[in-house]
Amino acid sequence: MNANDGHQRATLQRIAHRVMRERGLEPDFSPAALAQVAGLKPAVPQGNGARDLRALPWCSIDNDDSMDLDQLSVARRADGGAVQVLVAVADVDALVGKGSPVDAHARTNTTSVYTAAEIFPMLPEKLSTDLTSLADRQDRPAVVVEITVGADGAIAASDVYRAVVTNHAKLAYDAVAAWLEGSGPVPAALAAVPGLDANLRMQDEVAQRLRESRHEHGALELQTIEARPVFEAGEISDLRPEER
């Protein structure tokens, strides 16, 4: 390995760190935040009036290799052709107290920041990929957003509450999209859960209703193209367009 290996990536990382600080953001976790996470254990998913929704066919849909699973979804029929959509969000608050070092970092950055050379996560990896991740077949505390969507795509009712949930299938975007479009086979993890295929089609049905309602109300969909650098041995070898 020569002295120039990794030079371009290292340079971009230094620039990213500098720009983060210039924007009032924190590129690194403080020693206090790291010490806080080191002493944490998984939250016990019970008590506090949380509803037990583990029997519902929850699933996650994310990238193939994602471990920080922060959202699950499920749907169920309601009266008058309406559908209830439930979205479970990882309950980080069950482990991270208000005003704590980890909370202070998250409040400063407000989100994970993605750059070409480095990702600056809002939460330490042990929290996002382990302790609070809505991992496959794990009982986890969550905050559930429940939305009732009418046959016309209008929001008829909503609610927010704490619950205990279980991710019954870890799915990937591309595989689910291909299956829904009829261009790919049913994913194995999906087929292994009775009734999940019908539930995902119900969720897709609601998504179509909402999309049609947005268009009827004048919503715009803007597609942009960004260049993503490809690194080999720390050097930029290509720039690939990504449509968003």
Helices and strands as residue ranges (DSSP letters): H 7-22, H 31-38, E 51-52, E 60-62, E 71-77, G 79-81, E 83-90, G 92-94, H 101-109, E 113-114, E 119-120, H 125-126, I 127-131, E 139-149, E 155-166, E 170-172, H 173-181, H 188-191, H 196-216, E 225-232, E 235-243
